[in-house]
Amino acid sequence: SVIIYYMVIYLIVSNKINKNNLTPLDSIVELLIIQNIKDIKVFEPNLDVYSDYIIISTATSNIQMNATLQKITTYLRSIDRECLSEGLNSSWILLQSEGLTIHIFTEDSREYYAIEDLYFDSNLVNQYG
């Protein structure tokens, strides 16, 4: 019974510790800001089973988008998180990494696709620029 008591205490404490783990969300938003990416919105979707957070942002050029993608990918790999991306050298870059989805658009593409409309029922966690 003492062992069960300690196991219960361990599970309670470890659960609290796991809930306090920091996600790379803040670091990625900082990278986007440093790269001069504009109109950054962070959503917490209600119905998306793949993502805990979705970042939608706007770049002014493909060079800026590609450089930002490379910096984010390098950062995620440095903290041992796998990531997949597509859209290099296009008007819309999509990056997926363990509960995090990042969209980087050109201004025209962001307006055309109006992807924010997909998340109308989501919680807007933060908005920058």
Steps between C-alpha positions, in 0.01 A plus 500: 500500500797734557614433144158589363500820706836604354388409149191720537712790630746449213220504242346816645834683511615382157169604347542852640857515372395387152228765487760768573733396216556789264412451136718650228209727409650812661840439343348456155296819534822680602674360191216624280522847654880509464464401134262796459199283421178701531144452621572193714194331648512204737186287521407216732257299287201325651453229238848439356628159611848561357589836650495650845599836353484652155709800397399703196735773379600713202839549334593766246702274268587140418856555620370611838261201515773249412748647748238495775411140422864401521547673837186341647598157370851536644355607835252211516766244414727647769237414760448152351164567340424361161340724243364477149464792265386575150469801277863605473530774235124543479248747638395277792730306732350241731698347786371230736677394819354298787183692576604822329402619153661809346374677188711772340332677209581779263252787539309412183477130588384567854224723369406252226485187719352679805606210720402683820140429398563130570573583862205731570398287798854469638650690788728783381784460750710793388553743216817687404537784250 
